[in-house]
Amino acid sequence: MKYFAVFLPMKDEEKSKKYRPEHLTFLQEKLESGYIFAKGPFVDGAGGLVIYQAESLEQVETMVKNDPYVVTGARSYDIHEWGMTQ
């Protein structure tokens, strides 16, 4: 498995508030399926970060494009493969 850091910068705060329940449900489903390693908002309100576990960038991008925040235009996204060290 590879790790991918997905930044979800704020585009529309009002839409973000409106679609938060759907976004959280989406993330919970991905967490229960084993695709999420960590997740959370930035405390300054700039957006959030989700670290996915998957086989490929394409697999993660497909999931992220279905996040209600992305679908509705509340957030944009930026994906980077992350080399976790211990």
CYANA upper distance limits for C-alpha pairs under 8 A (distance plus 0.5 A):
  1 MET  CA     53 GLN  CA      6.59
  1 MET  CA     54 ALA  CA      5.95
  1 MET  CA     55 GLU  CA      5.83
  2 LYS  CA     53 GLN  CA      6.11
  2 LYS  CA     54 ALA  CA      5.99
  2 LYS  CA     55 GLU  CA      6.28
  2 LYS  CA     56 SER  CA      7.57
  2 LYS  CA     81 GLU  CA      7.89
  2 LYS  CA     82 TRP  CA      8.11
  2 LYS  CA     83 GLY  CA      8.44
  3 TYR  CA     51 ILE  CA      7.04
  3 TYR  CA     52 TYR  CA      6.16
  3 TYR  CA     53 GLN  CA      5.20
  3 TYR  CA     54 ALA  CA      7.01
  3 TYR  CA     81 GLU  CA      6.39
  3 TYR  CA     82 TRP  CA      5.73
  3 TYR  CA     83 GLY  CA      7.34
  3 TYR  CA     84 MET  CA      7.87
  4 PHE  CA     51 ILE  CA      5.96
  4 PHE  CA     52 TYR  CA      5.63
  4 PHE  CA     53 GLN  CA      6.94
  4 PHE  CA     54 ALA  CA      8.14
  4 PHE  CA     57 LEU  CA      7.87
  4 PHE  CA     60 VAL  CA      8.01
  4 PHE  CA     79 ILE  CA      7.01
  4 PHE  CA     80 HIS  CA      6.01
  4 PHE  CA     81 GLU  CA      4.75
  4 PHE  CA     82 TRP  CA      5.62
  5 ALA  CA     49 LEU  CA      7.36
  5 ALA  CA     50 VAL  CA      6.50
  5 ALA  CA     51 ILE  CA      5.01
  5 ALA  CA     52 TYR  CA      7.02
  5 ALA  CA     79 ILE  CA      6.23
  5 ALA  CA     80 HIS  CA      5.77
  5 ALA  CA     81 GLU  CA      6.67
  5 ALA  CA     82 TRP  CA      6.45
  6 VAL  CA     49 LEU  CA      6.12
  6 VAL  CA     50 VAL  CA      5.65
  6 VAL  CA     51 ILE  CA      6.52
  6 VAL  CA     52 TYR  CA      7.93
  6 VAL  CA     77 TYR  CA      7.04
  6 VAL  CA     78 ASP  CA      6.14
  6 VAL  CA     79 ILE  CA      5.01
  6 VAL  CA     80 HIS  CA      7.05
  7 PHE  CA     47 GLY  CA      8.01
  7 PHE  CA     48 GLY  CA      6.51
  7 PHE  CA     49 LEU  CA      5.23
  7 PHE  CA     50 VAL  CA      7.20
  7 PHE  CA     77 TYR  CA      6.00
  7 PHE  CA     78 ASP  CA      5.66
  7 PHE  CA     79 ILE  CA      6.95
  8 LEU  CA     47 GLY  CA      5.91
  8 LEU  CA     48 GLY  CA      5.60
  8 LEU  CA     49 LEU  CA      6.55
  8 LEU  CA     50 VAL  CA      8.43
  8 LEU  CA     75 ARG  CA      6.16
  8 LEU  CA     76 SER  CA      6.08
  8 LEU  CA     77 TYR  CA      5.11
  8 LEU  CA     78 ASP  CA      7.23
  9 PRO  CA     46 ALA  CA      6.43
  9 PRO  CA     47 GLY  CA      4.91
  9 PRO  CA     48 GLY  CA      7.01
  9 PRO  CA     75 ARG  CA      6.04
  9 PRO  CA     76 SER  CA      6.11
  9 PRO  CA     77 TYR  CA      6.86
 10 MET  CA     16 SER  CA      8.16
 10 MET  CA     45 GLY  CA      8.23
 10 MET  CA     46 ALA  CA      6.06
 10 MET  CA     47 GLY  CA      5.21
 10 MET  CA     74 ALA  CA      7.07
 10 MET  CA     75 ARG  CA      5.35
 10 MET  CA     76 SER  CA      7.36
 11 LYS  CA     73 GLY  CA      7.48
 11 LYS  CA     74 ALA  CA      5.84
 11 LYS  CA     75 ARG  CA      5.35
 11 LYS  CA     76 SER  CA      6.98
 12 ASP  CA     16 SER  CA      6.63
 12 ASP  CA     73 GLY  CA      7.67
 12 ASP  CA     74 ALA  CA      5.25
 12 ASP  CA     75 ARG  CA      7.20
 13 GLU  CA     17 LYS  CA      6.80
 13 GLU  CA     74 ALA  CA      7.30
 14 GLU  CA     18 LYS  CA      6.78
 14 GLU  CA     74 ALA  CA      8.26
 15 LYS  CA     19 TYR  CA      6.48
 15 LYS  CA     69 TYR  CA      8.38
 15 LYS  CA     72 THR  CA      7.94
 15 LYS  CA     73 GLY  CA      8.02
 15 LYS  CA     74 ALA  CA      5.51
 16 SER  CA     20 ARG  CA      6.29
 16 SER  CA     69 TYR  CA      7.09
 16 SER  CA     74 ALA  CA      5.52
 16 SER  CA     75 ARG  CA      7.76
 19 TYR  CA     23 HIS  CA      6.68
 19 TYR  CA     68 PRO  CA      7.18
 19 TYR  CA     69 TYR  CA      6.99
 19 TYR  CA     72 THR  CA      8.48
 19 TYR  CA     74 ALA  CA      8.36
 20 ARG  CA     24 LEU  CA      6.56
 20 ARG  CA     69 TYR  CA      8.05
 21 PRO  CA     25 THR  CA      6.70
 22 GLU  CA     26 PHE  CA      6.63
 22 GLU  CA     68 PRO  CA      6.70
 23 HIS  CA     27 LEU  CA      6.73
 23 HIS  CA     67 ASP  CA      6.72
 23 HIS  CA     68 PRO  CA      5.80
 23 HIS  CA     69 TYR  CA      6.56
 24 LEU  CA     28 GLN  CA      6.59
 25 THR  CA     29 GLU  CA      6.75
 26 PHE  CA     30 LYS  CA      6.92
 26 PHE  CA     67 ASP  CA      6.96
 26 PHE  CA     68 PRO  CA      7.97
 27 LEU  CA     31 LEU  CA      6.52
 27 LEU  CA     36 ILE  CA      8.25
 27 LEU  CA     67 ASP  CA      8.49
 28 GLN  CA     32 GLU  CA      6.59
 29 GLU  CA     33 SER  CA      6.70
 30 LYS  CA     34 GLY  CA      6.84
 30 LYS  CA     35 TYR  CA      5.78
 30 LYS  CA     36 ILE  CA      6.55
 31 LEU  CA     35 TYR  CA      6.10
 31 LEU  CA     36 ILE  CA      5.25
 31 LEU  CA     37 PHE  CA      7.96
 34 GLY  CA     53 GLN  CA      7.91
 35 TYR  CA     52 TYR  CA      5.89
 35 TYR  CA     53 GLN  CA      5.38
 35 TYR  CA     54 ALA  CA      6.78
 36 ILE  CA     50 VAL  CA      7.62
 36 ILE  CA     51 ILE  CA      6.40
 36 ILE  CA     52 TYR  CA      4.90
 36 ILE  CA     53 GLN  CA      6.25
 37 PHE  CA     50 VAL  CA      8.26
 37 PHE  CA     51 ILE  CA      5.94
 37 PHE  CA     52 TYR  CA      6.16
 37 PHE  CA     53 GLN  CA      6.74
 38 ALA  CA     50 VAL  CA      6.40
 38 ALA  CA     51 ILE  CA      5.68
 38 ALA  CA     52 TYR  CA      7.84
 39 LYS  CA     48 GLY  CA      8.10
 39 LYS  CA     49 LEU  CA      6.16
 39 LYS  CA     50 VAL  CA      4.76
 39 LYS  CA     51 ILE  CA      6.67
 40 GLY  CA     48 GLY  CA      6.19
 40 GLY  CA     49 LEU  CA      6.16
 40 GLY  CA     50 VAL  CA      7.07
 41 PRO  CA     45 GLY  CA      7.76
 41 PRO  CA     47 GLY  CA      6.39
 41 PRO  CA     48 GLY  CA      4.45
 41 PRO  CA     49 LEU  CA      6.76
 42 PHE  CA     46 ALA  CA      6.50
 42 PHE  CA     47 GLY  CA      6.16
 42 PHE  CA     48 GLY  CA      5.65
 42 PHE  CA     49 LEU  CA      7.84
 47 GLY  CA     75 ARG  CA      8.04
 52 TYR  CA     60 VAL  CA      7.51
 54 ALA  CA     59 GLN  CA      7.21
 54 ALA  CA     60 VAL  CA      7.07
 55 GLU  CA     59 GLN  CA      7.38
 56 SER  CA     60 VAL  CA      7.11
 57 LEU  CA     61 GLU  CA      6.58
 57 LEU  CA     79 ILE  CA      8.40
 57 LEU  CA     81 GLU  CA      7.80
 58 GLU  CA     62 THR  CA      6.65
 59 GLN  CA     63 MET  CA      7.03
 60 VAL  CA     64 VAL  CA      6.61
 61 GLU  CA     65 LYS  CA      6.52
 61 GLU  CA     79 ILE  CA      8.11
 62 THR  CA     66 ASN  CA      7.28
 63 MET  CA     67 ASP  CA      7.27
 64 VAL  CA     70 VAL  CA      7.66
 64 VAL  CA     77 TYR  CA      8.31
 65 LYS  CA     70 VAL  CA      6.52
 65 LYS  CA     71 VAL  CA      7.01
 66 ASN  CA     70 VAL  CA      7.37
 66 ASN  CA     71 VAL  CA      6.64
 67 ASP  CA     71 VAL  CA      6.65
 68 PRO  CA     72 THR  CA      6.41
 69 TYR  CA     73 GLY  CA      6.66
 69 TYR  CA     74 ALA  CA      5.43
 69 TYR  CA     75 ARG  CA      5.86
 69 TYR  CA     76 SER  CA      8.40
 70 VAL  CA     74 ALA  CA      6.63
 70 VAL  CA     75 ARG  CA      5.78
 70 VAL  CA     76 SER  CA      6.38
 70 VAL  CA     77 TYR  CA      7.80
